[in-house]
Amino acid sequence: MSSVAELMQQVVDSTPVSFETGTKQFINDAVSRNHLFSELMRNKTDKETIRTGPSIKDRILLSTNGGLEAYTPGEEVNIEFLESHTNHTSHWAHYFNPISWTEADEELNINAGSMTAKGVHSHLKDVLAQKEQVAYSNAIEGLDALFLATPNAGTMEHTSTSNDKAQVRCLGSFINEFSNGLITGMGNTGGDFTSIQGISGEANWAPQQLTYSLGNYADRSHATNLIKQLLLMHRRVKFVRPLMPFPGATEQTSMSDTQFILTGEEGYTQMEDAYGQNGDNFVTPNPRDPSFGTMTVNGSRIVEVAALDQALWYSDGTNLVAQADATLPGARYMFIDSKYLTVKMHGKKFFERRKTRELPNTIGGYWAPMVTWTQLWIDSLRRHGIVSPIV
């Protein structure tokens, strides 16, 4: 064998198999094109998303106790104490996804004889990073699937007396077209929803609802065309309380930078068509090309999540079906304010990697669970809404 051939063999034997992209940059086409998770976590801080404790709990003022009353100085008055707030609460949902490997992953992917101890350690860390990235991708895809899951009163409101595992609330269980936002009379929901996060029948504890004419959605002269109804809903879900005239008072405002309008591929295409037929009057111009831009409704972004078209959230009279199969078929538009709708993560159980354990009935097979305790939490239903079609 020539000296060149011997040198080449030595190089091959001492060089680990390489890829075009590193373990932290490899192309990931398994994930969805767009995610609900990223929108709900947009601009969120740990203070807003991380919680501890056995459950998530808050209080909300859903109705006032009365207005100002006239009196005469010095007269006797009777005061009745009234509770000023309503508590709402939600359980944690517990999930795990595994990281697994074999001895071969550790031993056969390195050439210890040609690498320093530091190099071996670095390479094994890269192998672990790749496996963790796969686990994170699985987790994010899994969370998005949970947010789009079919509503189930037993597992999501956690009222079931069965042994069914508690689940994350899906978005459709909060924002929907059902009366008072309570999904009832459907055959696949684990029973009727009688409450949302423990609150039922209270004033203002329901999403806002409007309808648009599917046959005249682009006709600006029609009373219930799509653009008019979207503009009306935008006003209805934006709350501004005037600054009170005493020190320390703060303004409570639902700002457009936390609000977005969620729709599917069908809805986004329909919006483009409506805007096109109306001269792009509601598109923020692109300075490079004024014929293209970002669709907004008074500054609130239109966000397309294609999987929404197939979410089983709508009624055909008996079951929950995709919007195309509903009694009233057509695209839906959900007004979401992420200031009042948050993905909560348990502070001690946020993608926590547990100890390594050996797989049963294997030789040299190992795995470690990645544990996540999470929940989709809503602070105010009234600050969210849905615009749905009528024929």
Secondary structure, 3 states (H helix, E strand, C coil): CCHHHHHHHHHHHHCCCCCCCCCCCCCCCCCCCCCHHHHHCCCCCHHHHEECCCCEEEEECCCCCCCCCCCCCCCCCCCCCCCCCEEEEECCEEEEEEEEEEHHHHHCCCCHHHCCHHHHHHHHHHHHHHHHHHHHHHHHHHHHHHHCCCCCHHHHCCCCCCCCCCCCCCHHHCCCCCHHHCCCCCCCCCCCCCCECCECCCCCCCCEEEEEECCCCCCCCCCCCHHHHHHHHHHHCCCECCCCCCCCCCCCECCHHHEEEEECHHHHHHHHHHHHHCCCCCEEECCCCCCCEEEEECCEEEEECHHHHHCCCEECCCCEECHHHCCCCCCCEEEEECCCEEEEEECCCCCEECCCEECCCCCCEEEEEEEEEEEEEECCCCCCEEEEEEC
